[in-house]
Amino acid sequence: MCYIGREDRTKVEQYSLGMKQKLGLAQAIMAGQDILILDEPFNALDYKTHNDVKEILRVLQAEGKTMLLTSHNYEDLEALCNQIYVLDDGNLGVLSSEEMKRRFQG
């Protein structure tokens, strides 16, 4: 991840989308909450940071943290989630892995 020194006075509004995403993730993790709600946590991240974040989320999961996350990337959901819910046409439901792949993968 990127380090920003104390002397850097760049305003957050001027950060790239990826940097804002990293900052938001750091804030969520550093708060030390038992439940994390992450909306598209991998959006705009480079490949290395994407993998770093996945590993951090796995560690948090092993520590007993509960995470609710949204993603358009089924592979991330499958790799990280114990249960996957789908909001489809206004209805919330649980689908099997096979049904998810059949319905939502290209």
CNS distance restraints for C-alpha pairs under 8 A (distance, minus, plus):
assign (resid   1 and name CA) (resid  22 and name CA) 7.68 0.50 0.50
assign (resid   1 and name CA) (resid  49 and name CA) 6.41 0.50 0.50
assign (resid   4 and name CA) (resid   8 and name CA) 6.48 0.50 0.50
assign (resid  10 and name CA) (resid  14 and name CA) 6.80 0.50 0.50
assign (resid  10 and name CA) (resid  15 and name CA) 7.65 0.50 0.50
assign (resid  11 and name CA) (resid  15 and name CA) 7.10 0.50 0.50
assign (resid  12 and name CA) (resid  20 and name CA) 7.08 0.50 0.50
assign (resid  15 and name CA) (resid  19 and name CA) 5.80 0.50 0.50
assign (resid  15 and name CA) (resid  20 and name CA) 6.03 0.50 0.50
assign (resid  16 and name CA) (resid  20 and name CA) 6.24 0.50 0.50
assign (resid  17 and name CA) (resid  21 and name CA) 6.16 0.50 0.50
assign (resid  17 and name CA) (resid  44 and name CA) 6.18 0.50 0.50
assign (resid  18 and name CA) (resid  22 and name CA) 6.30 0.50 0.50
assign (resid  18 and name CA) (resid  43 and name CA) 7.32 0.50 0.50
assign (resid  18 and name CA) (resid  44 and name CA) 4.68 0.50 0.50
assign (resid  18 and name CA) (resid  45 and name CA) 5.17 0.50 0.50
assign (resid  18 and name CA) (resid  46 and name CA) 7.65 0.50 0.50
assign (resid  19 and name CA) (resid  23 and name CA) 6.19 0.50 0.50
assign (resid  20 and name CA) (resid  24 and name CA) 6.16 0.50 0.50
assign (resid  21 and name CA) (resid  25 and name CA) 6.20 0.50 0.50
assign (resid  21 and name CA) (resid  41 and name CA) 7.13 0.50 0.50
assign (resid  21 and name CA) (resid  42 and name CA) 7.91 0.50 0.50
assign (resid  21 and name CA) (resid  43 and name CA) 7.27 0.50 0.50
assign (resid  21 and name CA) (resid  44 and name CA) 7.24 0.50 0.50
assign (resid  21 and name CA) (resid  45 and name CA) 7.46 0.50 0.50
assign (resid  22 and name CA) (resid  26 and name CA) 6.11 0.50 0.50
assign (resid  22 and name CA) (resid  45 and name CA) 7.87 0.50 0.50
assign (resid  23 and name CA) (resid  27 and name CA) 6.20 0.50 0.50
assign (resid  24 and name CA) (resid  28 and name CA) 6.21 0.50 0.50
assign (resid  25 and name CA) (resid  29 and name CA) 6.15 0.50 0.50
assign (resid  25 and name CA) (resid  38 and name CA) 7.95 0.50 0.50
assign (resid  25 and name CA) (resid  41 and name CA) 7.18 0.50 0.50
assign (resid  26 and name CA) (resid  30 and name CA) 5.87 0.50 0.50
assign (resid  27 and name CA) (resid  31 and name CA) 6.16 0.50 0.50
assign (resid  28 and name CA) (resid  32 and name CA) 7.57 0.50 0.50
assign (resid  28 and name CA) (resid  33 and name CA) 7.84 0.50 0.50
assign (resid  28 and name CA) (resid  36 and name CA) 6.81 0.50 0.50
assign (resid  29 and name CA) (resid  33 and name CA) 7.45 0.50 0.50
assign (resid  29 and name CA) (resid  36 and name CA) 7.73 0.50 0.50
assign (resid  33 and name CA) (resid  65 and name CA) 7.83 0.50 0.50
assign (resid  34 and name CA) (resid  64 and name CA) 7.67 0.50 0.50
assign (resid  34 and name CA) (resid  65 and name CA) 4.99 0.50 0.50
assign (resid  34 and name CA) (resid  66 and name CA) 6.16 0.50 0.50
assign (resid  35 and name CA) (resid  65 and name CA) 5.88 0.50 0.50
assign (resid  35 and name CA) (resid  66 and name CA) 4.69 0.50 0.50
assign (resid  35 and name CA) (resid  67 and name CA) 5.66 0.50 0.50
assign (resid  35 and name CA) (resid  68 and name CA) 7.73 0.50 0.50
assign (resid  36 and name CA) (resid  65 and name CA) 7.45 0.50 0.50
assign (resid  36 and name CA) (resid  66 and name CA) 6.29 0.50 0.50
assign (resid  36 and name CA) (resid  67 and name CA) 4.72 0.50 0.50
assign (resid  36 and name CA) (resid  68 and name CA) 6.26 0.50 0.50
assign (resid  37 and name CA) (resid  67 and name CA) 5.83 0.50 0.50
assign (resid  37 and name CA) (resid  68 and name CA) 4.79 0.50 0.50
assign (resid  37 and name CA) (resid  69 and name CA) 5.86 0.50 0.50
assign (resid  38 and name CA) (resid  67 and name CA) 7.30 0.50 0.50
assign (resid  38 and name CA) (resid  68 and name CA) 6.15 0.50 0.50
assign (resid  38 and name CA) (resid  69 and name CA) 4.63 0.50 0.50
assign (resid  38 and name CA) (resid  70 and name CA) 6.62 0.50 0.50
assign (resid  39 and name CA) (resid  69 and name CA) 5.57 0.50 0.50
assign (resid  39 and name CA) (resid  70 and name CA) 5.03 0.50 0.50
assign (resid  39 and name CA) (resid  71 and name CA) 7.13 0.50 0.50
assign (resid  40 and name CA) (resid  69 and name CA) 6.74 0.50 0.50
assign (resid  40 and name CA) (resid  70 and name CA) 5.18 0.50 0.50
assign (resid  40 and name CA) (resid  71 and name CA) 4.91 0.50 0.50
assign (resid  40 and name CA) (resid  72 and name CA) 7.56 0.50 0.50
assign (resid  41 and name CA) (resid  69 and name CA) 7.40 0.50 0.50
assign (resid  41 and name CA) (resid  70 and name CA) 7.67 0.50 0.50
assign (resid  41 and name CA) (resid  71 and name CA) 7.55 0.50 0.50
assign (resid  42 and name CA) (resid  50 and name CA) 5.93 0.50 0.50
assign (resid  42 and name CA) (resid  53 and name CA) 7.72 0.50 0.50
assign (resid  42 and name CA) (resid  71 and name CA) 7.88 0.50 0.50
assign (resid  45 and name CA) (resid  49 and name CA) 5.92 0.50 0.50
assign (resid  45 and name CA) (resid  50 and name CA) 5.59 0.50 0.50
assign (resid  46 and name CA) (resid  50 and name CA) 5.95 0.50 0.50
assign (resid  47 and name CA) (resid  51 and name CA) 6.36 0.50 0.50
assign (resid  48 and name CA) (resid  52 and name CA) 6.16 0.50 0.50
assign (resid  49 and name CA) (resid  53 and name CA) 5.99 0.50 0.50
assign (resid  50 and name CA) (resid  54 and name CA) 6.29 0.50 0.50
assign (resid  51 and name CA) (resid  55 and name CA) 6.30 0.50 0.50
assign (resid  52 and name CA) (resid  56 and name CA) 6.24 0.50 0.50
assign (resid  53 and name CA) (resid  57 and name CA) 6.11 0.50 0.50
assign (resid  54 and name CA) (resid  58 and name CA) 6.23 0.50 0.50
assign (resid  54 and name CA) (resid  80 and name CA) 7.63 0.50 0.50
assign (resid  55 and name CA) (resid  59 and name CA) 6.31 0.50 0.50
assign (resid  56 and name CA) (resid  60 and name CA) 6.25 0.50 0.50
assign (resid  57 and name CA) (resid  61 and name CA) 6.03 0.50 0.50
assign (resid  57 and name CA) (resid  80 and name CA) 7.68 0.50 0.50
assign (resid  58 and name CA) (resid  62 and name CA) 6.18 0.50 0.50
assign (resid  58 and name CA) (resid  80 and name CA) 6.93 0.50 0.50
assign (resid  59 and name CA) (resid  63 and name CA) 6.27 0.50 0.50
assign (resid  60 and name CA) (resid  64 and name CA) 6.60 0.50 0.50
assign (resid  60 and name CA) (resid  65 and name CA) 5.54 0.50 0.50
assign (resid  61 and name CA) (resid  65 and name CA) 5.07 0.50 0.50
assign (resid  61 and name CA) (resid  66 and name CA) 6.73 0.50 0.50
assign (resid  61 and name CA) (resid  67 and name CA) 7.57 0.50 0.50
assign (resid  71 and name CA) (resid  76 and name CA) 7.44 0.50 0.50
assign (resid  71 and name CA) (resid  77 and name CA) 6.89 0.50 0.50
assign (resid  73 and name CA) (resid  77 and name CA) 6.74 0.50 0.50
assign (resid  74 and name CA) (resid  78 and name CA) 6.05 0.50 0.50
assign (resid  74 and name CA) (resid 105 and name CA) 7.69 0.50 0.50
assign (resid  75 and name CA) (resid  79 and name CA) 6.07 0.50 0.50
assign (resid  76 and name CA) (resid  80 and name CA) 6.13 0.50 0.50
assign (resid  77 and name CA) (resid  81 and name CA) 5.42 0.50 0.50
assign (resid  77 and name CA) (resid  84 and name CA) 7.11 0.50 0.50
assign (resid  78 and name CA) (resid  84 and name CA) 7.77 0.50 0.50
assign (resid  78 and name CA) (resid  97 and name CA) 7.93 0.50 0.50
assign (resid  83 and name CA) (resid  94 and name CA) 7.82 0.50 0.50
assign (resid  84 and name CA) (resid  94 and name CA) 6.31 0.50 0.50
assign (resid  84 and name CA) (resid  95 and name CA) 7.18 0.50 0.50
assign (resid  85 and name CA) (resid  92 and name CA) 6.67 0.50 0.50
assign (resid  85 and name CA) (resid  93 and name CA) 5.52 0.50 0.50
assign (resid  85 and name CA) (resid  94 and name CA) 4.72 0.50 0.50
assign (resid  85 and name CA) (resid  95 and name CA) 6.86 0.50 0.50
assign (resid  86 and name CA) (resid  91 and name CA) 7.87 0.50 0.50
assign (resid  86 and name CA) (resid  92 and name CA) 5.64 0.50 0.50
assign (resid  86 and name CA) (resid  93 and name CA) 5.32 0.50 0.50
assign (resid  86 and name CA) (resid  94 and name CA) 6.13 0.50 0.50
assign (resid  86 and name CA) (resid  95 and name CA) 7.18 0.50 0.50
assign (resid  87 and name CA) (resid  91 and name CA) 5.41 0.50 0.50
assign (resid  87 and name CA) (resid  92 and name CA) 4.54 0.50 0.50
assign (resid  87 and name CA) (resid  93 and name CA) 6.54 0.50 0.50
assign (resid  88 and name CA) (resid  92 and name CA) 6.47 0.50 0.50
assign (resid  88 and name CA) (resid  93 and name CA) 7.68 0.50 0.50
assign (resid  95 and name CA) (resid  99 and name CA) 5.86 0.50 0.50
assign (resid  95 and name CA) (resid 100 and name CA) 5.95 0.50 0.50
assign (resid  96 and name CA) (resid 100 and name CA) 6.13 0.50 0.50
assign (resid  97 and name CA) (resid 101 and name CA) 6.27 0.50 0.50
assign (resid  98 and name CA) (resid 102 and name CA) 6.16 0.50 0.50
assign (resid  99 and name CA) (resid 103 and name CA) 6.04 0.50 0.50
assign (resid 100 and name CA) (resid 104 and name CA) 5.71 0.50 0.50
assign (resid 100 and name CA) (resid 105 and name CA) 7.45 0.50 0.50
assign (resid 101 and name CA) (resid 105 and name CA) 5.14 0.50 0.50
